[in-house]
Amino acid sequence: MGKYNNEYESYYAKILQRQRTQNPYAAYGVQETHTSKREYSAGANNFNGINKNVILNRITQELIGVLCLTAFVIVCKTIATPQTTVAYKYAKDIINNNLDYNKYLDPKIVSYISNINFKDTTSLRDNLEDYIETFKSNVTGEKTLKEKSKESFVTPVKGKVDSELSAKQTDKSIVIDINENTEVIAPNEGTVKKVADEKDIGSYVIIDHGNGIETKCSGLKEVGVKEGEKVDKGQFLGKSQSIQSLSKACIIFSLSYMGENKDPKEYMTF
């Protein structure tokens, strides 16, 4: 036993000696008095005058916060109510507005990140939403939200989508060419959320279809529904008219999910 104790004490002493020579306080930016250690701390622990550990700790804290918000967002998306919609939008705004690493990174790195479209938060968010939906589908065996909506939703009118005018819409709306006085129908069952007029366009109807999905039909006249009214799929909403700002008879159709404008063609078949 004495032999083993001596070997253990010798091994433990070597560990302590190694720890003392490796500056255990380097993680906190404290430099040793030895010249070689000061040079090592200045060269290895600092990047462009900023302590690397400070950067890593800050990024770690931010990523933990993002993971918590992501989990919260997933819950909000799973349980779609007016309250979770507001909470989701608030969490999304926090992520979009507060995650600014420009002040922590070298300008060359920021430029490189910009070139690979890392800062395209809309595209990134849409991709993450698709991944989440696919993951939920794989776990539950159910179809994704887009698959379900394509099966249950119908187009409000039968007409040709004007790709050129649709591309000019800032809210991802699509413009559908139709004859004047064409009947426009509800794309799915739901509750009429709002009926109002828009300058140079005419009346519009917003329908809440549940599960976080809302649709908006603009360019209507002779509206046949009221706010708060329950509507069935295919129910008459109004008639089309000539839209002065577009110089043609058409309707402008938009779709939003959890308060965010989406491309209707991803949720419906036109």
Legacy VTK file of the C-alpha trace (Angstrom):
# vtk DataFile Version 3.0
C-alpha trace
ASCII
DATASET POLYDATA
POINTS 270 float
0.000 0.000 0.000
2.857 2.370 0.755
4.204 1.948 -2.764
0.817 2.756 -4.307
0.390 5.787 -2.056
3.788 7.151 -3.095
2.953 6.707 -6.774
-0.421 8.369 -6.288
1.111 11.336 -4.446
3.751 11.729 -7.178
1.074 11.629 -9.906
-1.105 14.159 -8.058
1.863 16.489 -7.529
2.573 16.459 -11.265
-1.019 17.420 -12.001
-0.847 20.364 -9.595
2.443 21.490 -11.098
0.985 21.321 -14.616
-2.041 23.374 -13.564
0.141 26.046 -11.988
2.250 26.394 -15.154
-0.791 26.647 -17.434
-2.244 29.819 -15.826
-5.696 28.686 -14.604
-6.864 32.327 -14.622
-6.355 32.836 -18.360
-10.057 32.251 -18.975
-10.756 35.449 -17.064
-8.213 37.546 -18.984
-5.662 37.580 -16.086
-2.070 37.264 -17.289
0.841 35.697 -15.384
3.971 37.592 -14.440
6.219 35.402 -16.633
7.119 37.088 -19.908
6.341 33.996 -21.977
2.907 33.687 -20.403
2.118 37.354 -21.046
3.037 36.943 -24.686
0.889 33.829 -24.935
-2.101 35.574 -23.341
-1.744 38.589 -25.604
-1.459 36.483 -28.726
-3.791 33.553 -28.070
-6.492 34.921 -25.802
-7.004 38.218 -27.615
-8.363 38.749 -31.109
-8.108 42.255 -32.564
-7.913 43.655 -29.028
-10.967 41.735 -27.773
-10.716 38.836 -25.349
-11.775 35.653 -27.170
-13.272 34.166 -24.035
-15.506 37.197 -23.607
-16.756 36.755 -27.172
-17.324 33.024 -26.717
-19.136 33.533 -23.421
-21.365 36.204 -24.957
-22.189 34.054 -27.985
-22.884 31.082 -25.714
-25.302 33.147 -23.639
-27.037 34.428 -26.766
-27.348 30.933 -28.230
-28.841 29.605 -24.990
-31.377 32.410 -25.147
-32.146 31.577 -28.773
-32.672 27.911 -27.906
-35.083 28.860 -25.141
-36.961 31.187 -27.476
-36.994 28.498 -30.174
-38.590 26.032 -27.776
-41.114 28.679 -26.805
-41.859 29.445 -30.458
-42.400 25.751 -31.212
-44.986 25.582 -28.433
-46.687 28.709 -29.789
-46.799 27.230 -33.284
-48.182 23.935 -31.990
-50.972 25.641 -30.056
-52.245 28.407 -32.343
-54.413 30.889 -30.455
-54.597 34.701 -30.565
-52.496 34.794 -27.400
-49.761 32.479 -28.727
-49.749 34.395 -32.012
-48.919 37.613 -30.143
-46.313 35.800 -28.032
-44.730 34.251 -31.132
-44.486 37.621 -32.889
-42.905 39.167 -29.779
-40.311 36.371 -29.514
-39.580 36.662 -33.250
-38.991 40.409 -32.928
-36.586 39.838 -30.029
-34.541 37.401 -32.123
-34.546 39.663 -35.196
-33.645 42.875 -33.354
-31.260 41.770 -30.596
-28.970 39.244 -32.275
-26.490 41.755 -33.694
-22.982 40.317 -33.708
-21.520 43.063 -35.916
-20.006 44.823 -32.911
-18.286 41.621 -31.740
-16.894 40.357 -35.053
-14.130 41.510 -37.345
-15.497 43.538 -40.313
-14.002 41.016 -42.746
-15.946 38.207 -41.052
-19.151 40.275 -41.100
-18.637 40.902 -44.815
-18.156 37.181 -45.441
-21.306 36.303 -43.493
-23.273 38.866 -45.495
-22.059 37.334 -48.751
-23.466 33.929 -47.800
-26.824 35.495 -46.891
-26.602 34.498 -43.232
-28.347 37.753 -42.324
-31.350 36.988 -44.534
-33.452 36.357 -41.439
-36.683 35.909 -43.395
-35.265 33.116 -45.528
-33.550 31.549 -42.523
-36.732 31.695 -40.472
-38.810 30.176 -43.256
-36.344 27.321 -43.592
-36.401 26.710 -39.841
-40.208 26.666 -39.881
-40.138 24.068 -42.645
-37.649 21.962 -40.678
-39.844 22.184 -37.575
-42.947 21.169 -39.533
-41.092 18.268 -41.160
-39.784 17.136 -37.769
-43.277 17.264 -36.256
-44.604 15.310 -39.231
-41.956 12.617 -38.830
-42.655 12.305 -35.105
-46.457 12.349 -35.212
-46.945 10.728 -38.605
-49.275 13.562 -39.599
-48.972 15.722 -42.701
-47.289 19.092 -42.531
-49.325 22.274 -42.308
-48.599 23.127 -45.950
-49.684 19.675 -47.078
-52.912 19.916 -45.090
-53.689 23.403 -46.375
-53.117 22.408 -50.005
-55.657 19.622 -49.521
-58.294 21.708 -47.746
-57.979 25.191 -49.292
-59.396 26.204 -52.659
-58.632 29.256 -54.769
-61.008 32.199 -54.193
-61.457 32.522 -57.988
-60.384 30.692 -61.103
-58.055 32.901 -63.068
-54.499 33.447 -64.235
-51.863 34.598 -61.759
-50.116 37.730 -63.028
-46.518 36.872 -62.098
-45.140 40.295 -63.001
-47.574 42.253 -60.829
-47.397 39.661 -58.059
-43.622 40.090 -57.841
-44.126 43.810 -57.177
-46.328 43.190 -54.119
-44.435 43.912 -50.904
-46.519 41.563 -48.750
-46.123 38.437 -50.935
-49.675 38.853 -52.271
-50.568 37.428 -55.659
-52.625 39.182 -58.333
-55.221 37.010 -60.098
-56.615 38.230 -63.414
-60.366 37.705 -63.799
-63.309 39.355 -65.473
-65.157 42.102 -63.673
-68.177 40.975 -61.586
-66.704 37.501 -61.066
-67.864 35.913 -57.804
-65.152 35.539 -55.179
-65.506 32.739 -52.619
-64.009 31.878 -49.234
-60.966 29.616 -49.731
-61.852 27.653 -46.609
-64.136 27.762 -43.606
-63.404 30.260 -40.876
-64.486 33.475 -39.193
-64.570 36.861 -40.907
-62.035 38.926 -38.989
-62.346 42.222 -40.851
-64.244 43.890 -43.687
-63.015 47.304 -44.837
-62.124 49.465 -47.835
-58.742 50.258 -49.333
-58.054 53.381 -51.375
-57.989 52.766 -55.152
-58.531 49.036 -54.619
-61.985 48.574 -53.169
-63.177 46.409 -50.305
-61.296 43.565 -48.704
-62.204 40.636 -46.466
-59.870 38.962 -43.956
-60.805 35.465 -42.786
-59.305 33.659 -39.783
-59.165 29.972 -40.698
-57.661 28.755 -37.443
-54.272 27.088 -36.886
-52.663 30.507 -37.309
-53.709 30.907 -40.973
-55.491 34.010 -42.257
-56.354 35.000 -45.828
-57.174 38.363 -47.357
-59.094 39.035 -50.567
-58.787 42.613 -51.862
-60.432 44.337 -54.815
-64.022 43.407 -53.994
-67.394 45.064 -54.351
-70.853 44.020 -53.213
-69.356 42.266 -50.184
-71.762 39.654 -48.825
-70.268 38.901 -45.397
-69.882 40.784 -42.114
-67.247 40.862 -39.405
-67.617 38.036 -36.890
-69.617 35.904 -39.304
-68.823 32.213 -39.685
-68.234 31.253 -43.330
-68.032 27.925 -45.109
-65.554 26.945 -47.790
-66.838 28.209 -51.118
-69.206 30.756 -49.589
-69.766 33.984 -51.537
-67.603 36.891 -50.329
-68.174 39.520 -53.002
-67.590 40.357 -56.650
-64.458 41.446 -58.462
-64.016 44.876 -59.932
-61.525 46.877 -61.957
-58.679 48.070 -59.738
-57.643 51.557 -60.706
-54.045 51.303 -59.476
-53.477 48.134 -61.541
-55.582 49.220 -64.530
-57.336 45.877 -64.795
-60.020 43.675 -63.278
-58.431 41.346 -60.726
-58.251 40.473 -57.074
-55.261 40.655 -54.770
-54.988 37.593 -52.566
-52.664 37.211 -49.580
-52.071 34.636 -46.858
-50.432 34.937 -43.460
-49.326 32.343 -40.937
-48.872 33.308 -37.285
-48.980 36.977 -38.289
-46.315 36.664 -41.014
-47.030 37.123 -44.715
-46.400 33.953 -46.708
-46.383 33.017 -50.370
-49.932 31.701 -50.960
-48.636 29.299 -53.633
-46.816 27.375 -50.897
-50.082 26.723 -49.053
-52.546 26.465 -51.939
-52.664 25.187 -55.507
-53.399 27.854 -58.101
LINES 1 271
270 0 1 2 3 4 5 6 7 8 9 10 11 12 13 14 15 16 17 18 19 20 21 22 23 24 25 26 27 28 29 30 31 32 33 34 35 36 37 38 39 40 41 42 43 44 45 46 47 48 49 50 51 52 53 54 55 56 57 58 59 60 61 62 63 64 65 66 67 68 69 70 71 72 73 74 75 76 77 78 79 80 81 82 83 84 85 86 87 88 89 90 91 92 93 94 95 96 97 98 99 100 101 102 103 104 105 106 107 108 109 110 111 112 113 114 115 116 117 118 119 120 121 122 123 124 125 126 127 128 129 130 131 132 133 134 135 136 137 138 139 140 141 142 143 144 145 146 147 148 149 150 151 152 153 154 155 156 157 158 159 160 161 162 163 164 165 166 167 168 169 170 171 172 173 174 175 176 177 178 179 180 181 182 183 184 185 186 187 188 189 190 191 192 193 194 195 196 197 198 199 200 201 202 203 204 205 206 207 208 209 210 211 212 213 214 215 216 217 218 219 220 221 222 223 224 225 226 227 228 229 230 231 232 233 234 235 236 237 238 239 240 241 242 243 244 245 246 247 248 249 250 251 252 253 254 255 256 257 258 259 260 261 262 263 264 265 266 267 268 269
